[in-house]
Amino acid sequence: MHDVTLEARHRALQVMGLHRVQTCGHLGDGNLHLCVGGLPDAYHKQAVEDLVHGSIGAMGGSISGEHGIGFSKRRHLPHCRSATEIALMQSLKRSIDPDQLVNRGRVFELPANRISP
């Protein structure tokens, strides 16, 4: 079985040469933040994101707590939400904001339902 513990994440990051790693969180709600310092380039940033976000679903977590998904995490959404959950989220977005006026493209690239006058 694939080891997805926090200790395993820290070891994997150290193997990548990243030794400034710390985990902190919110005691009340169980949110954890894995902080990695000294990323030398975009390749390492991408590798860290893939390593961390790819483990989230297996740990029973989410890629977002209080901060939302947004541009930076939207490609990782399937790691912690099923296709059915994502479809429901898209459906709710379409029903509440059919013209895609609020946060257009922030999480989902949905076409506007607007009919040109």
PEQUI-V576640 format. One record per helix or strand. SS is the DSSP state (hx for helix, st for strand). FROM is the first residue (numbers start at 1). TO is the last residue. If there is no record, write none. Layout:
# PEQUI-V576640
ss=(SS SS)
from=(FROM FROM)
to=(TO TO)
This chain:
# PEQUI-V576640
ss=(hx st st hx hx hx)
from=(6 20 32 42 70 83)
to=(15 25 37 59 79 96)
